[in-house]
Amino acid sequence: MRYAALGGGKRLRPFLLVEAARMVSKSSIDDEEGIWMAAAALECVHVYSLVHDDLPCMDDDDLRRGKPTVHKVYDEAMAVLVGDALLTQAFETMARPEIHPNADIRLALIGNLAAASGTHGMIGGQVIDIYADGNISDAELIGQLQALKTGALIHYAVSAGGKLADATAADLQNLSTYASALGLAFQIRDDILDTEGDAKIMGKAAQKDAGLGKATFVSIHGLDGAKAYAKKLGDEAKAALALYGDKAGALNGAVDFVLERKK
């Protein structure tokens, strides 16, 4: 579990949770243990998904974050158990009273995390991605697939940060608009990197989607079209946070990072 969770990575989802909370909070969050614990729990869910995604029965990857994948270092059975344990650890953490003194808020956050990572979220998107290879050519369907597979946890990160900081309904709506645009831009950038990225920099194989015949934003819109679409979504994400001024600096910076990242 430590090998998978502490072995590098962008930590984008916990970063978004913490910075969303910081933006809407009326006071400093640096000593708010629950926000940092929730961010760690969310990363456990993300890492579990990567460990399972790399298995031979799924994407069959030998590298993750520039290192051999868990099933390569240990074995397939241990990799399955590691993923199971990380997912379980996440919900155990989210249930702890340190997350938030209000049990109703903790319960809502747990329920939302289950939805974002389950059949109506990340897992549902992964099912479509695996079993619809070569059969999806419609841009709207691709967008729906990625909203589930990638966007759901990104959206959860931003909204959970807001809820932990007692955001207003208006704040949560603005964060939702931001997260939806950012999540889609993130996946488009992934598709772009799969097409033209450097495997050594990315720390994982490149050009796998084309080799598997998968439809992507690049295959549908072309490389230049995909880049333009990602830029448009980035502008939409920043516009959603315009009224927060300098307080939105970190979240706006995350948009630039997503659009420019090399891995």
FIZASE-813266 format. One line per field, with one value per residue (C-alpha): residue number from 1; residue in three letters; x, y, z. Coordinates in nm, 4 decimals. Each point is the difference from the previous one (the first is absolute). Example, Ala and Ser with C-alpha at 12.3 -4.5 7.8 and 13.67 -1.06 7.14 Angstrom:
BEGIN
pos = 1 | 2 .
code = ALA | SER .
x = 1.2300 | 0.1370 .
y = -0.4500 | 0.3440 .
z = 0.7800 | -0.0660 .
END
This chain:
BEGIN
pos = 1 | 2 | 3 | 4 | 5 | 6 | 7 | 8 | 9 | 10 | 11 | 12 | 13 | 14 | 15 | 16 | 17 | 18 | 19 | 20 | 21 | 22 | 23 | 24 | 25 | 26 | 27 | 28 | 29 | 30 | 31 | 32 | 33 | 34 | 35 | 36 | 37 | 38 | 39 | 40 | 41 | 42 | 43 | 44 | 45 | 46 | 47 | 48 | 49 | 50 | 51 | 52 | 53 | 54 | 55 | 56 | 57 | 58 | 59 | 60 | 61 | 62 | 63 | 64 | 65 | 66 | 67 | 68 | 69 | 70 | 71 | 72 | 73 | 74 | 75 | 76 | 77 | 78 | 79 | 80 | 81 | 82 | 83 | 84 | 85 | 86 | 87 | 88 | 89 | 90 | 91 | 92 | 93 | 94 | 95 | 96 | 97 | 98 | 99 | 100 | 101 | 102 | 103 | 104 | 105 | 106 | 107 | 108 | 109 | 110 | 111 | 112 | 113 | 114 | 115 | 116 | 117 | 118 | 119 | 120 | 121 | 122 | 123 | 124 | 125 | 126 | 127 | 128 | 129 | 130 | 131 | 132 | 133 | 134 | 135 | 136 | 137 | 138 | 139 | 140 | 141 | 142 | 143 | 144 | 145 | 146 | 147 | 148 | 149 | 150 | 151 | 152 | 153 | 154 | 155 | 156 | 157 | 158 | 159 | 160 | 161 | 162 | 163 | 164 | 165 | 166 | 167 | 168 | 169 | 170 | 171 | 172 | 173 | 174 | 175 | 176 | 177 | 178 | 179 | 180 | 181 | 182 | 183 | 184 | 185 | 186 | 187 | 188 | 189 | 190 | 191 | 192 | 193 | 194 | 195 | 196 | 197 | 198 | 199 | 200 | 201 | 202 | 203 | 204 | 205 | 206 | 207 | 208 | 209 | 210 | 211 | 212 | 213 | 214 | 215 | 216 | 217 | 218 | 219 | 220 | 221 | 222 | 223 | 224 | 225 | 226 | 227 | 228 | 229 | 230 | 231 | 232 | 233 | 234 | 235 | 236 | 237 | 238 | 239 | 240 | 241 | 242 | 243 | 244 | 245 | 246 | 247 | 248 | 249 | 250 | 251 | 252 | 253 | 254 | 255 | 256 | 257 | 258 | 259 | 260 | 261 | 262 | 263 .
code = MET | ARG | TYR | ALA | ALA | LEU | GLY | GLY | GLY | LYS | ARG | LEU | ARG | PRO | PHE | LEU | LEU | VAL | GLU | ALA | ALA | ARG | MET | VAL | SER | LYS | SER | SER | ILE | ASP | ASP | GLU | GLU | GLY | ILE | TRP | MET | ALA | ALA | ALA | ALA | LEU | GLU | CYS | VAL | HIS | VAL | TYR | SER | LEU | VAL | HIS | ASP | ASP | LEU | PRO | CYS | MET | ASP | ASP | ASP | ASP | LEU | ARG | ARG | GLY | LYS | PRO | THR | VAL | HIS | LYS | VAL | TYR | ASP | GLU | ALA | MET | ALA | VAL | LEU | VAL | GLY | ASP | ALA | LEU | LEU | THR | GLN | ALA | PHE | GLU | THR | MET | ALA | ARG | PRO | GLU | ILE | HIS | PRO | ASN | ALA | ASP | ILE | ARG | LEU | ALA | LEU | ILE | GLY | ASN | LEU | ALA | ALA | ALA | SER | GLY | THR | HIS | GLY | MET | ILE | GLY | GLY | GLN | VAL | ILE | ASP | ILE | TYR | ALA | ASP | GLY | ASN | ILE | SER | ASP | ALA | GLU | LEU | ILE | GLY | GLN | LEU | GLN | ALA | LEU | LYS | THR | GLY | ALA | LEU | ILE | HIS | TYR | ALA | VAL | SER | ALA | GLY | GLY | LYS | LEU | ALA | ASP | ALA | THR | ALA | ALA | ASP | LEU | GLN | ASN | LEU | SER | THR | TYR | ALA | SER | ALA | LEU | GLY | LEU | ALA | PHE | GLN | ILE | ARG | ASP | ASP | ILE | LEU | ASP | THR | GLU | GLY | ASP | ALA | LYS | ILE | MET | GLY | LYS | ALA | ALA | GLN | LYS | ASP | ALA | GLY | LEU | GLY | LYS | ALA | THR | PHE | VAL | SER | ILE | HIS | GLY | LEU | ASP | GLY | ALA | LYS | ALA | TYR | ALA | LYS | LYS | LEU | GLY | ASP | GLU | ALA | LYS | ALA | ALA | LEU | ALA | LEU | TYR | GLY | ASP | LYS | ALA | GLY | ALA | LEU | ASN | GLY | ALA | VAL | ASP | PHE | VAL | LEU | GLU | ARG | LYS | LYS .
x = 0.0000 | 0.2829 | 0.1786 | -0.3087 | -0.1194 | 0.3298 | 0.1873 | -0.0309 | -0.2966 | -0.1601 | -0.2294 | -0.2414 | -0.3209 | 0.1092 | 0.1499 | -0.3349 | -0.1857 | 0.2327 | 0.0109 | -0.3774 | -0.0400 | 0.2620 | -0.1686 | -0.3455 | 0.1001 | -0.0397 | 0.3073 | 0.3279 | -0.0313 | 0.3611 | -0.0951 | -0.3234 | 0.1028 | -0.3203 | 0.0632 | 0.3458 | -0.1269 | -0.2779 | 0.2556 | 0.2117 | -0.3040 | -0.0871 | 0.3519 | -0.0367 | -0.3048 | 0.1874 | 0.3064 | -0.2144 | -0.1494 | 0.3475 | 0.1220 | -0.2999 | 0.0100 | 0.3573 | -0.0847 | 0.0405 | -0.3768 | -0.0539 | 0.2527 | 0.2978 | 0.2601 | 0.3523 | 0.0766 | -0.1805 | 0.1465 | 0.3336 | 0.0215 | -0.1012 | -0.3677 | -0.1094 | -0.0727 | 0.3474 | 0.1779 | -0.2120 | -0.2580 | -0.3536 | -0.1700 | 0.1792 | -0.0854 | -0.3698 | 0.0211 | 0.1936 | -0.2719 | -0.2718 | 0.1812 | 0.0570 | -0.3673 | -0.1059 | 0.2521 | -0.1532 | -0.3478 | 0.1328 | 0.1774 | -0.3008 | -0.2148 | 0.2278 | -0.1354 | 0.3102 | -0.1219 | -0.2822 | -0.1816 | -0.3384 | -0.0818 | -0.2538 | 0.2731 | 0.2310 | -0.2776 | -0.0694 | 0.3688 | 0.0219 | -0.3092 | 0.1260 | 0.3396 | -0.1654 | -0.2076 | 0.2983 | 0.2098 | -0.2716 | -0.2202 | -0.1360 | 0.3515 | 0.3530 | -0.0762 | -0.2900 | 0.2261 | 0.2654 | -0.2545 | -0.1006 | 0.3639 | 0.0883 | -0.3046 | -0.0793 | 0.3424 | -0.0338 | -0.3780 | -0.0118 | 0.0469 | -0.2399 | 0.1613 | -0.2903 | 0.0373 | 0.3755 | -0.0679 | -0.2466 | 0.2469 | 0.2759 | -0.2345 | -0.0466 | 0.3468 | 0.2113 | -0.2294 | -0.2014 | 0.2871 | 0.1291 | -0.3489 | -0.0212 | 0.3346 | -0.1100 | -0.3495 | 0.1202 | 0.2530 | -0.2791 | -0.2272 | 0.2736 | 0.0524 | -0.3746 | -0.0354 | -0.3212 | -0.2333 | 0.1316 | 0.3586 | -0.0817 | -0.1624 | 0.3053 | 0.2291 | -0.2151 | 0.0264 | 0.3761 | 0.0434 | -0.2065 | 0.2065 | 0.3300 | -0.0774 | -0.0756 | 0.3061 | 0.2114 | -0.1157 | 0.0466 | 0.3564 | 0.0441 | -0.1105 | 0.2390 | 0.2883 | -0.0848 | 0.0384 | 0.3096 | 0.1394 | 0.3427 | -0.0277 | 0.3182 | -0.1409 | -0.3471 | 0.1316 | -0.2414 | -0.0597 | -0.1132 | -0.2198 | -0.1853 | -0.3509 | 0.0665 | 0.1586 | -0.3104 | -0.2311 | -0.1605 | -0.1933 | 0.1395 | -0.0452 | 0.3017 | -0.1425 | -0.3285 | 0.1178 | 0.3549 | 0.3064 | -0.0428 | -0.3727 | 0.0522 | 0.2507 | -0.2414 | -0.2829 | 0.2160 | 0.0929 | -0.3678 | -0.0822 | 0.2880 | -0.1390 | -0.3430 | 0.1488 | 0.1774 | -0.3076 | -0.2007 | 0.2360 | 0.0432 | -0.1872 | 0.2434 | 0.2907 | 0.3387 | -0.1506 | -0.0501 | 0.3686 | 0.0853 | -0.3036 | 0.0649 | 0.3593 | -0.1306 | -0.1746 | 0.3281 | 0.1740 | -0.2616 | 0.0227 | 0.3801 | 0.1001 | 0.2405 | -0.1004 .
y = 0.0000 | 0.2371 | -0.0844 | 0.0931 | 0.3017 | 0.1701 | -0.0687 | 0.3302 | 0.1334 | 0.3395 | -0.0094 | 0.2095 | -0.1164 | 0.0657 | 0.3303 | 0.1038 | -0.0984 | 0.2026 | 0.3048 | 0.0071 | 0.0027 | 0.2729 | 0.2186 | 0.0033 | -0.0205 | 0.3102 | -0.0965 | -0.1878 | -0.3721 | -0.0860 | -0.1467 | -0.1594 | -0.3652 | -0.1309 | 0.1700 | -0.1536 | -0.3422 | 0.0144 | 0.0911 | -0.3017 | -0.2276 | 0.1213 | -0.0746 | -0.3535 | -0.0487 | 0.1344 | -0.2166 | -0.3110 | 0.0637 | 0.0278 | -0.3230 | -0.1910 | 0.1809 | -0.1195 | -0.3685 | -0.2402 | -0.0524 | 0.3756 | 0.2259 | -0.2307 | 0.2686 | -0.0657 | 0.3586 | 0.2554 | 0.3312 | -0.1070 | -0.3166 | -0.3636 | -0.0481 | -0.1735 | -0.3354 | 0.0050 | 0.0704 | -0.2434 | -0.2122 | 0.0250 | -0.1289 | 0.2567 | 0.2773 | -0.0869 | -0.0002 | 0.3266 | 0.1690 | -0.1461 | 0.1121 | 0.3563 | 0.0375 | -0.1331 | 0.2268 | 0.3012 | -0.0613 | -0.0872 | 0.3379 | 0.1936 | -0.1415 | 0.1307 | 0.2887 | 0.2078 | 0.0452 | 0.2324 | 0.0421 | -0.0281 | -0.3674 | 0.0907 | 0.1708 | -0.2989 | -0.2325 | 0.2162 | 0.0066 | -0.3789 | -0.0509 | 0.2426 | -0.1714 | -0.3387 | 0.1393 | 0.1690 | -0.3155 | -0.2580 | -0.1168 | 0.3502 | 0.1453 | -0.1256 | -0.3730 | 0.0564 | 0.2000 | -0.2696 | -0.2664 | 0.2026 | 0.0627 | -0.3705 | -0.1525 | 0.2635 | 0.0037 | 0.1149 | 0.0401 | 0.3574 | 0.2691 | 0.2682 | 0.2960 | 0.0287 | -0.3638 | 0.0413 | 0.2997 | -0.1991 | -0.2874 | 0.2304 | 0.1937 | -0.3301 | -0.1531 | 0.3093 | 0.2907 | -0.1485 | -0.0124 | 0.3415 | 0.1419 | -0.1694 | 0.1469 | 0.3556 | -0.0324 | -0.1839 | 0.2739 | 0.2544 | -0.1961 | -0.0550 | 0.3774 | 0.0693 | 0.1530 | 0.1754 | -0.1413 | 0.2603 | -0.1015 | -0.3657 | 0.0806 | 0.1963 | -0.2808 | -0.2522 | 0.1967 | 0.0287 | -0.3701 | -0.1213 | 0.2046 | -0.0918 | -0.3732 | -0.0107 | 0.2090 | -0.2416 | -0.2985 | 0.1802 | 0.0778 | -0.3686 | -0.0894 | 0.2579 | -0.1393 | -0.3541 | 0.1235 | 0.2194 | -0.0425 | -0.1302 | -0.3339 | 0.0702 | 0.3255 | -0.1417 | -0.3039 | -0.2283 | -0.1298 | 0.2404 | -0.0523 | -0.2883 | 0.1260 | 0.0135 | -0.3436 | -0.1374 | 0.1733 | 0.2157 | 0.3096 | 0.3111 | 0.3760 | 0.0041 | -0.2658 | 0.1911 | 0.3642 | -0.0398 | 0.1091 | 0.3739 | -0.0190 | -0.1827 | 0.2615 | 0.2805 | -0.1755 | -0.0429 | 0.3705 | 0.0965 | -0.2150 | 0.1558 | 0.3463 | -0.1152 | -0.1390 | 0.3260 | 0.2066 | -0.1933 | 0.1268 | 0.3571 | 0.1596 | -0.1484 | 0.2037 | -0.0814 | -0.2656 | -0.2163 | 0.0191 | -0.3587 | -0.1487 | 0.2122 | -0.1193 | -0.3569 | 0.0739 | 0.1122 | -0.3055 | -0.2345 | 0.1633 | 0.0068 | -0.3159 | -0.2430 | -0.3045 .
z = 0.0000 | 0.0843 | -0.3259 | -0.2008 | 0.1971 | 0.0835 | -0.3226 | -0.1823 | -0.1942 | -0.0510 | 0.3071 | -0.2056 | 0.1666 | 0.3600 | -0.1146 | -0.1488 | 0.3179 | 0.2225 | -0.2257 | -0.0542 | 0.3773 | 0.0324 | -0.2618 | 0.1580 | 0.3670 | 0.2149 | 0.2031 | -0.0374 | -0.0671 | 0.0796 | 0.3383 | -0.1213 | 0.0370 | -0.1554 | -0.3339 | -0.0294 | 0.1087 | -0.2596 | -0.2662 | 0.0945 | -0.0071 | -0.3486 | -0.1204 | 0.1372 | -0.2243 | -0.3011 | 0.0640 | 0.0466 | -0.3432 | -0.1538 | 0.1597 | -0.1355 | -0.3350 | -0.0545 | 0.0498 | -0.2945 | -0.0126 | -0.0430 | -0.1805 | 0.0654 | 0.0734 | 0.1233 | 0.1043 | 0.2143 | 0.1152 | -0.1446 | 0.2090 | -0.0508 | 0.0760 | 0.3210 | -0.1626 | -0.1559 | 0.3283 | 0.2021 | -0.1830 | -0.1353 | 0.3142 | 0.2148 | -0.2457 | 0.0246 | 0.3788 | 0.0056 | -0.2040 | 0.2208 | 0.3140 | -0.1251 | -0.0884 | 0.3394 | 0.1735 | -0.1738 | 0.1385 | 0.3445 | 0.0015 | -0.1287 | 0.2804 | 0.2751 | 0.2103 | -0.0722 | -0.3583 | 0.1112 | 0.3327 | -0.1721 | -0.0575 | -0.2709 | -0.2019 | 0.0438 | -0.1140 | -0.3076 | -0.0898 | 0.0326 | -0.2144 | -0.2636 | -0.0099 | -0.0472 | -0.2867 | -0.1656 | 0.0133 | -0.0691 | -0.2845 | -0.0636 | 0.0061 | -0.0500 | -0.0218 | -0.2370 | -0.2288 | 0.0123 | -0.0972 | -0.3054 | -0.0879 | 0.0098 | -0.1644 | -0.2604 | -0.1690 | -0.3572 | 0.0266 | 0.1293 | -0.2617 | 0.1203 | 0.1782 | 0.2433 | 0.1058 | 0.0420 | 0.2204 | 0.2085 | 0.0377 | 0.1209 | 0.2287 | 0.1807 | -0.0239 | 0.0723 | 0.0707 | 0.2867 | 0.2499 | -0.1077 | 0.0499 | 0.3396 | 0.1039 | -0.0673 | 0.1452 | 0.3117 | 0.0671 | -0.0180 | 0.2307 | 0.2571 | 0.0093 | 0.0376 | -0.3466 | -0.0988 | -0.2647 | -0.2449 | 0.0773 | -0.0603 | -0.3352 | -0.1130 | 0.1146 | -0.1872 | -0.3246 | 0.0466 | 0.0762 | -0.2952 | -0.2462 | 0.1664 | 0.0080 | -0.3715 | -0.0828 | 0.2041 | -0.2051 | -0.3297 | 0.1047 | 0.0838 | -0.3527 | -0.1446 | 0.2041 | -0.1080 | -0.3578 | 0.0203 | 0.3525 | 0.0966 | 0.1797 | 0.1974 | 0.1353 | 0.0619 | 0.1844 | -0.1866 | -0.3495 | -0.2725 | -0.3075 | 0.1661 | -0.0849 | -0.3735 | 0.0112 | 0.1697 | -0.2468 | 0.2699 | -0.0958 | 0.1687 | -0.0217 | -0.2329 | -0.2314 | -0.0187 | -0.0087 | -0.1296 | 0.1963 | -0.0587 | 0.0626 | 0.3270 | 0.1153 | -0.0862 | 0.1836 | 0.3107 | -0.0109 | -0.0232 | 0.3036 | 0.1914 | -0.0677 | 0.1199 | 0.3212 | 0.0791 | -0.0837 | 0.2589 | 0.2721 | -0.1255 | 0.2896 | 0.2555 | -0.1340 | 0.1478 | 0.2281 | -0.3094 | -0.0932 | 0.0913 | -0.1742 | -0.3100 | 0.0112 | 0.0002 | -0.3306 | -0.1551 | 0.1405 | -0.1484 | -0.3432 | -0.0089 | 0.1840 | -0.1646 | 0.2052 .
END
